[in-house]
Amino acid sequence: MKKKAPDGDPSVPVLLKPRCLAAVILCAFFLLAGTTAYLFKNHYDSARRQTLKEDRAAAELLALILAEHIQIIVKTMESYAGRPLLVQAVTAKSRERAMGHLANLKKIYPGIESLVISDREGVLWATHPERPEVLGKKFAHREWYQGVSRKWNPYVTGVIRRVVGEKDLGVQIAVPICDRDGQPLAILLNTLRTEELAKLIRRLSLDPGAAISVTDREGQLIYSSRYDYVRDINTYPFFGVAAAPRAPPDRTLIANDKNGGGRLYISYAPIPGLDWTVFLDRDGAAFLRAQQNHLLQMGAISTLIFFIVVLFLVYLRIDFLNRQTRQQLQMERELQASEVRFRELFDNMPSGAAVYRALNDGEDFILLDLNKAGMSITDTYKDFSGRPVTEVFPGVRRMGVFEVLQRVWKTGIPEFFPTAVYTDERLNFWAENSVYKLPAGELVAIFTDVTDRVQMENRLRETTMMLEETIASSPLAIIVVDQESIVRIWNPAAERMFGWKAGEIIGRPLPIVPPEREEEFAAIQAAINQRQTVFIDRTHRRRKDGTHIEVSLSVSR
């Protein structure tokens, strides 16, 4: 018989069957992968929110630093613009004296690139360092003049291209010079190179993939660590979104880099008092790379958990199969021991036992096994296994056992077949048969050789018949009673002697003892109980008609 595959073995738990185990492992993989992706996304979103929050704080801090830096320059220029000696020099339009004051101011604040004094109409009449080519020129059309002359308050321009020197980019700071009555006399102008501001901004440490841009009120770049700004005046690409009326309230933008750099996360903060804006943008890909280590850690942990689950499930299956194998081995050992016990019982039982298998739907039966008692009873010791029962025992149909085998095989109900004679060319014996069906389908017939018993019964029957004939034909009255004096045998001679027919007296108390002989009868019974033989030569007994007759008795047990 072939062993079933593990999938078909009902004793194997469902989860430990190969297909189900593979499905569980696959589900565990997808579950862990999904959980890892979900946790990483949550971590990524949380880290991104925290980073953008820190970016906004950094942008606000840089905005405050730049505002304070410009404010210091403005306050320094205002302080100098209010000095009486400078006011006197401006009132007198003494160029030499004014230039001395400008030189002192530049010494106090080395970051100042150049200083210029113009009159109320914007005509330059003093510069430091000296720039003869611009003296006497009118710059009333420039932003610095228009801004400061609007309300005669300090004014900081947007980014401009310098017309002197290296002609690079810068911003201009204009402060009015007023007399004692507060009336404007002139304008003190400072041109601050953007490179000076860049030195200040570069002190701020940035993560890889992050960049800072500073724009003026028109969105033109004053500084940028991502876009070109040094030689040409360029506009920050996302200034319009930040300056729009519907700008995000959290001052964070998400946009695609127009230079093909991918997605950018942009945090911005306005610079107080300047209408400038600080932008801190972060490359999305770089931000993702920054979380790569965390992703690798989560992936490694998930992979480890997955392998632990797989190993645990495989261990459970192997352990179960090992236990099942041990149980099977134990069952096989027990089965072998049981088979040995069965074989010992089978071979040593006093009755014959034969095992059959049905052939052709019960048309015949194959003799599979025969125990020692069966071999002895049937005088069959070899060449019987695997042969039809009708060949091994040709007289089985005549005996009637064959029909019993067929019925039991079809119904499964055990049957007892009473004593019957089996005869064939070599065997002649009497036997009783009990037939029943095994769960596997085989039939078992237990038969007992009762030949001796049948022969004894026959001899006893013959003896009994001969005794009955002797009693019936005896000329002497023969009466048999039991211990309670109930008549059991009453022969014809007794009928003739006492007048009662056998049918009238058998089964009833003995009626022939007259009252005066009861003591005698009791003495006879006592002697008989002691297995003595009593002979009475003369005594009296009563007949049916009441008369007494004289008889001689011989009584024994």
Buried (B, 14 or more C-beta within 10 A) or exposed (E): EEEEEBEEEEEBEEEBBEEBBEEBBEEBBEEBBEEBBEBBEEBBEEBBEEBBEEBBEBBBEBBBBBBEBBBEBBEBBBEBBEBEEBBEBBEEBEBEBBBBBBEEBBEEBEBBBBBBBBBBEBBBBBBBEEBEEBBEEEBEEBBBBBBBBEEBEBBBBBBBEBEBEEEEBBBBBBBBBBEEEEEBBBBBBBBBBBBBBBEBBEEBEBBEBBBBBBBBBBBBBBBBBBBEBEEEBBBBBBBEBBBEEEBBEEBBBEEEBEEEBBBBBBBBBBBBEBEBBBBBBBBBBBBBEBBEEBBEEBBEEBBEBBEEBBEEBEEBBEEBBEEBEEEBEEEEEEEEEEEEEEEEEBBEBEBBBBBBBBEEEBEBBBBBBBBBBBBEBBEBEEEBEEEBBBEBBBBBEEBBBBEBBBBBBEEEEEBEBEBBBBEBEEBEBBBBBBBBBEEEEBBBBBBBBBBEEBEEEEEEEEEEEEEEEEBEEEEEBBBEBEEEEBBEBBBBBBBEBBBBEBEBBBEEEBBBBBEEBEEBBEEBBEBBEEEEEBEEEEBBBBBBEEEBEEBEBEBEE
